[in-house]
Amino acid sequence: MEVFFVIPIVDIDPNWMMRGYESSLYALEYSEFVLHVPPEYIKDTSLSESGIEISLVADIADIVDEDWYVKLVSLSHYVHKSS
């Protein structure tokens, strides 16, 4: 199952500016090192004006109680589940 999150980076870091960052690398590093998403669950990340977009591939039942997943849900403006 794929789960999609949009994390509004400005809400997390109001001083953040998109200029000067290579978007795909920055989004992946932010997801792993700041949001603590295990890399084995990351399908794709990208950076847009909306924030960091993170696609996960995981069985939700296996990760729903993980601290990093709970944090993603609380920070996210959008969560979409598809099979």
Phi, psi and omega in degrees: 000141178255137178236134186241130179236147168240113181260115181287098187300329180295329176292327180279315184227091185296343179270357183292140174227141184289335183297140174089357180247138172281113196301315185290320179292317180298316181297318180294313180296319178297318180299316183284312192267335179259314181272350176062035176281123178299133184301333181292344179263352183273120175272316183200150173223151174206167182237132179220180177296336178285333181139202177273127178258126183234125173253127179249150172238113182191159170279112186305324180300331181281336187241355188302334180262000179290139182303317182294325179290317178300320178296317178301315180298318182288330181275336189284142172272343186210131174230128179231129177250133175220156180253000000 
